[in-house]
Amino acid sequence: SAQKNTIAAQSETQKTDLLSALLSSESSSDLESSRLTASDVTLLGQNGLLNGIYGLAGSASSYNSSSNTDILLTKILEQLNELKKAQEEKLQSDDPEKSGKNTASQNAALPYTQPDKSQRPAILRFVINGYNILDTCRTVYFSRQEQDGSFLLTADRRYISDNTVREETFYLLFKADGNCGASKGYDVQPAVVQDYQNDYSLVYQLAQKKNMKASKTGNLVVLRSTSPDWNLDLLLDIGE
């Protein structure tokens, strides 16, 4: 019991430290360049730098326990951030004028449109407390599924709060829970990085949730949470 408590405390500290580091820049221009976005991850994927989430995190067997899912997500985000920095350094050495600029970032302001069924995965529905989060999503990226079905979903959002345009990137790690029946289950670990902290963001509130579970039937993955004051309805088509 003491060991489990220690692991839990360490994982929360790691996650907090990572997100704090991603938000450490003081100026908005520095923050924009340092914040790991779904556009950044998309570009890494397009350049062939991503080999699945387990390739980023090392041995998958180290994260078999559902209690380690947050540690796994932290490790993945750390490695993605390192890949982003390495890519920016290469761009800087190849052509200083192109540093920090990429096609994915330039297209980030365009609203998300669901891809054709033959090109899925896709987000089909994303509603929190009756609010359509999908309408505020821009770039959306699904990682390649691992053999056990695990994958990472990340997306950039642009929304209005207090008459101000806000931006944030959310990450949802779907870690297969080992159920090999007709329906597969996932332990879901959320995280969010914002332009600056906004506790009223519904996605920020989602990122504070613990022990979330999703189910898979056919090619559809469902993540739901209902309570008197907070509810979530997320439906994904993962294309398999």
N, C-alpha and C positions, 0 to 999 in steps of 0.2 A: 504493500500500500504506500509506504514511504517513497519507494522508487517511482511509482506511478505519479505521485504528487510532484516529485522533482522533475520528471520528464515534462509534465504538463506546464509547470512553471517556466522551464527552460524554453519550451516551444512558444509560449506567449511572449516571452522576452525577445526571442529571435524575431518573431513576426513584427512586434512593435518597433524594434530597432531598425528592421529593414524598411518599413513604411516611413519611419521618421527620416531615414537617410534619403529616401526618394523625394522627400519634401523639404530637404534641408536648404535649398537655394533661397536666397532672400529676394532677389529681383525676379520679376515676372519673366524676363527674357531668359535668365538662367534656369528658372523652373521649367519653362517650356522645353528647353533643350535637354534637361536632365531627367524629366519625368518619363518613365517607361510607359508608352502608350500602345494601344492595339495597332496603331499605324506602324510603330516601330517593329512590333512582333510580326506583322504581316510582311514587312520588307525583309526581315530576317528569313522568313519562310520562303519568300520569292527568290532569295539569293542562295537557297540551299543550305542554310546554316542551322536549321532545326531538324533533329532526327528523332522527334518524339519527346515526350516529357521525361521518360525514364533515362533517355540519353543525356538529359540535362542534370538529372538528380543523382546519377550513379546507380547503384544496385537497387532494384525495385524491392527486393526482399527485405530491405531495411525499413520499409514503410508499410508492411503488411497490416499493422494494427491501425484501426480507424482513429485512434488517439494521436497517431503520427501524421495524419493528413495535413495538418497545418504546417508541420515541419517540412513536409514534402513540397507544399506550395511555396514556402519561404525559399527553399533551395532552388526551385525552378525560377522564381523571380530574380534571385541573385544572379543566376547564370545567364538569364536573358539580358539583365542589365549589363553584365560583363561583355556579352556578345555585341550589344548595342554600342558600348564604348569602343570596342575593338574595330567595329565597322566604321564608326565615325573617325577614328584615327587613321584608318586606311583611306577613307575619302579625303581627309585633310592632306595626307601625303601625296595622293594621286592628283587632286585638284582642290586647292584651298577654297575656291569660290563655290564648290558644291558641298562643302562641309555643312552638316545639319539640315540639308535639303534632300527630300526624296519625294517620289511620286505619291506614295501612300499618304504622306503628310499633306501634300497639296490637295488630295481628294478627300481629306478627313471631314471637311465641312458638308459634304454631300450626305443627304439622309440615307439610311440603310434601306436597301431593297432586297427582298428575299430572292436568292438565286433560283434558277430553274431546277426542277426536281432532279434532273440528271447531274447537277453540279452541287447538290447539297452535301454537307450539313448546313442548317439554317435555323434561326430563331423564328418560330411560328407565332408564339404569343409570349408576352412578358408584361404582366400587370401586377402592380403593388397597390393595395388599398384603392382599387378602382382606377388607378392612373396608368395610362398606357406608356410604359417605359420604352417600348420598341420605337415609338414615334420620335424619341430623343436620341436614339442610337445612330452612330455614324459608321465608322469602320468596325467590322466584326470579324474575329478570327477564331477558327477552330483548329486545334492541333490535330495531327494524325493520331488515330486511335491506337493504343497499345494492344497487345495480344489479349489482355484480360478485359479490354473495352474501355480503359481509363482514357480521359482526354482533358484538355484545358480549353475553356472558352474565355475569351477576353474581348472587350468592346469599349470604344470611346463614346462618351455621351456629351451632348451639348444641350443645355436646358436653361430656363429662366427661373431665377430665384431672387426675390426682392428687387424686381425690375433690372436685374443684372444678368448678363449672359455668363453662365458658369460651365466649366468643363471638368470631367472626371473620367477615369478609366477603371472599369471593374474587371475582376478576374474570378472565375468560378472553376475550381478544380473538381472534376467528377472522377473519384477514385473508386474503381470496382470493389465491391465488398466481399467478393468470393462466391456469391450465389450463382451457380451455373445452371439453374433451371430454365424454364421457358421465359421467365421474366428475370431480368438481372437488376440488381440494386447498386446504388452508388452512395458513398459517403461524399458529401459536398462541402467543400471549404471555400468560403468567399473572402474576397479582399477588395479594397478600393483605394485608389490614389486620386486626390483632388487637387485642383489648382490652389485652393486653400480650404481649410476644413469647414464643412457645412453639415452640421448635425441634422439639419432638417431634410437633407437629401434622402429620398427613400432608398436609394441604392447604398448610401452610407449606413443606413439602418440595417439593411440586409447584411452588410459586411460584419455587423456585430452579432449576428445569429450563430448559435452553436449547434453541433450535432444534427445537421440537416441531412435528410435522406431523399434520394430520388429513385424512381423506378423506371425500368426500360421494358417496353413491350414492342416487339418488332423493331422498327426503325425510330420509334418515338420514345423520348425521354421526358418524364414529367417530374417537376419539382414543385411541391405545394406546401404551403404553411398557412394554417388558419387559426385565428384567435380573435377575441372580441375587438381588439384595437389594432391588429396588424395582420394582413393576409397577403399571400404571394401565390401567383399562378404563372409558372414558366413552362412552356412546351417547346421542345426541340425536335427537329427531324435530323438525325445524325447520318442519314443516307444509307443505312444498312439494315 
